[in-house]
Amino acid sequence: MNNLRRNYMTTALVVVLFAVFLVETFMGGSESTSVLLKMGAMFNPAVVMEGQWWRLFTAQFLHIGIMHIASNAIMIYYIGQYAEPVFGHWRFLLIYLLSGVGGSLLTLAFGNDQAISAGASTALFGLFGAMTCAGFKDKDNTLLSFLGRQALTLAVINLVLDVFMPDVDILGHVGGLITGALLAVILGDATYKGYGKGGRLLAAAGLIVYVVLILRLGMVVTV
């Protein structure tokens, strides 16, 4: 019970993911193209040509198949057990959600314009990036430093596996990783030793450049 109260955002996110998956199933199946498009999966032409920018946010709540949601939910629950206490409930949620958007942005800019993508792994990689930065920031904290190295290792392993797996949105994963890392520097963690004002300003500038540049590149689609 104490663990549930300490990590209630993580639990809530996993519950929401499964609730959305049930809606997908009842609407016709999580592998149905029409269902995915209707519920907000990433599809570049719809975002740019029809102005459906909300897809950058909603895609992170959708999954394609039971194995897709199961693997993501397990990893999110696992990393959330230590990421949420490190960052605090609301920083954790903000990093998670905005990393999902940041991942979708990179897919918009460089992804296949004919592909449909969805999944919480964009947000998951954001947590990997955030924990990596937290670990590097506080090297004197043995546990936090270990958790940061573990998060980086998990990110690298998963990116290597992505290369050999068809139909995986590796761009979304990289985008989420970058966004999560920058947000961790900007927001700090619950102990807030911080990266210092200069580091935070540099990370904020980097995030702004990332968003503006990616949006500019993403405005061109091939139909």
N, C-alpha and C positions, 0 to 999 in steps of 0.2 A: 504493500500500500504506500509506504514512504517513497519507494522508487517511482510509483505511478504519479504521485504528486510532484516529485522532483522533475519528471520528464513528461509532463502532461501535454506539451506541444507536440512532442514526437508521437505519442500515442494518438492524439487527435488527428495528426496528419495521416498516419497509417489507416485510421478508421475512415477518414474522408476518401482516401484512395480506393479502398475496397468498396465503399458506398457508391462511388462513381463507376467503378467496374461493374457493379450489379446493375446500375442503370444502363450501361452499355449493353450488357447481356440481355436485359429485358427489352431493349429497343431494337434488337436484331443481331446482337453479337459484337464482341469487341474486335473481331477481325473483319467486320463489314466496313467497306470504304465509305458507304453512305452514312453509316452511324458515326464513324470517326469524324467525317467532315461536318456533320450536323452538330456534333457535340464540341467541336473546337480544336481538332488536331491541326498541326502546322501544315499549311499548304501555301507555298509562296505566292502563286497567282491570286489566291483569295485575299491574302494580306495586302498586297500592293495594289492590285487592280480593282478590288472591291472594298478596300478600306477596312478589312476585318482585322484590325490590329490587336484585338482582344485575344486572338489565337496565340500570340506570343506568350500570354499568361495561361490560358486554359489548357494548352497542349501538355503541360507538366502533370495534369491530373488524370490523363487518359492513358490507357495501356492496350497493347495489342496481343491478346492471348493470355492464358492463365500463368504461364511460366514467366512472362514479362513482368506482370505485377508482383508475382511471388518473389522473384529475385530482387526487385527494387525495394519492395516493402521490408524484406528481411534486412537488407543492407542499411536502409534508412533507420529502421528500428535499432540496429546495432550501433551505428555511428552516433545516433541521437542520444544514446545512453551516456555518452561522455561529452558530445558537442553542446548539448543543451545546457548542462550545468556550467560548462566553460564560458559560454557566451551569455547566458541568461535567456529566459523564455522568449522575450520579444526580439532581441538581437538575433537569436537563433532563427525565429520565424522569418524575420526580414531577410536574412542572408539566404535562407532556403528559397523563399518565393522569388526574390530578385535574381538569384542565380538561375532559376528556371527560365526567367525572361531573357537573361543574358545568353544562355545557351541557345534559345530559340533565335536570337538575333544573329548569331554566327551561322546558323542553319539558313536563315533568310538571305544572308549575304553571299554564301559560298555553296550552299546545298543544291541538290538536284531540284530544279523547279517543278518537276513532274512527280516528285515523291511526296508521300504523306508521312509525317513523323509525329510521334507522341511518346510520352513517358516521363516519369519522375527522375530519371537518371541525370537530366540536366541539373536539377536541384541537388541531387545526391553528390555530383561532382563538385558543386559549389561548397558543400560541407567538407569535402576532401580538401579543397583549396583553403578554406577558412581555418581548418584544424592544422594544416601544414604551417600557415603563417603564425598561428597562435603558438605552436611548438617552437618555431624558430625565434619568436620574439622573447620567450621566457626560457632560455636554455638552462637556467639555474634550477628550474622546477623539473626534477627528474621525470616525474609522471607525465607532465604536459609535453615535455620534449619527446618522450617516447611515443605518446599519442600522435604528435605531429608527424614523426617519422613513419609511423604506421599508416596514417592517412595518406601520406605521399606515396608510400609503397603500394597501397591499394589502388590509388589513382593510376600509377604507372602500369601496374599489372593489368588493370582493366582496359587502359588505352592500347596496350600491346595486343590484348585479346580482341579488341574491337577491329584491329587491322585485318584479322583473319576471319571475322564473322560477317557474313553478308547481311545487308539491310539494317546495319547498325548506324545510328546517326552519330558518328564520331565527332563531327563538328559541334553538335550540341553539347557533347561531353566536354570538349575543350573550352567552349564558350562559358559553360557553367563553372568550370575550374578557375578560369581567369577572373570571372565576376566574383565568385566566392572569396578568392584570395584578396582582391582589391577591397571588397566590403569589410573583410576582417581587419584590414589595416585601418580603414576609415572609422569603423565603429568601435574597435577594440573588443575586449571581452569583459566578463563580469568583474574580474579583479582590476581591470583597466590600468595596467602598467603602461600600455600604449606603445606606439612606435614613435611618439613625439609629434609635435605640430608639423614639422617639415615632412616627415614620412606620410602623415595623414593627408596633407595638402597634395603631395606628389601622387598618392594613390587616387585621390579624388579627381585630379586632373587627368590621370590615366583612364579612369572610368568614364569620364566625360568624352575624352577623345575616342575611346573604344565605341561608345554608344553612337556618337555622331558619325564616325567613319563607317561603322557597320551599317547604319541606317542609310547612309548615302550610297554605299555599294549595293545594298539590298533592294534599292528602288528599281533596279533593272532586272526583269524576269524574262525567261525564254519560254514561250508557250508552244 
